Amino acid sequence: MPILGSHDLAATTNTDLMSGGMPYSGWIERIQITNRTAGAITIRLYIVPADVDLADKHAVAYGQNVPANSSVAFTGDFLLSKNDRVVGYASGTGISMNVYGRQNLVGRDE
């Protein structure tokens, strides 16, 4: 499955994982979160509708602990409309977040 976005998160900063949102509608099949450090890190993960400010109500995961030197994955079919965003947050450095899925290129939602 294609990768839609990949980021090494800065500490305590909300990061748009797909650089500006979905250019077309599509779906996310997996979000892989990897802690590359020797200590646990807490993460947040949001799916934010287009043209809406990020709020806690958009959280898919909030306060999720990622143990040292390990990964967690969120899997399923998360349907996104054009310009919806996937946003990640980490309590410390050393977290990678990768978004996998597919975009609807037929019709291109224009």
Helices and strands as residue ranges (DSSP letters): E 3-9, E 15-16, E 26-35, E 41-48, G 56-58, E 59-66, E 70-80, E 85-90, E 95-103
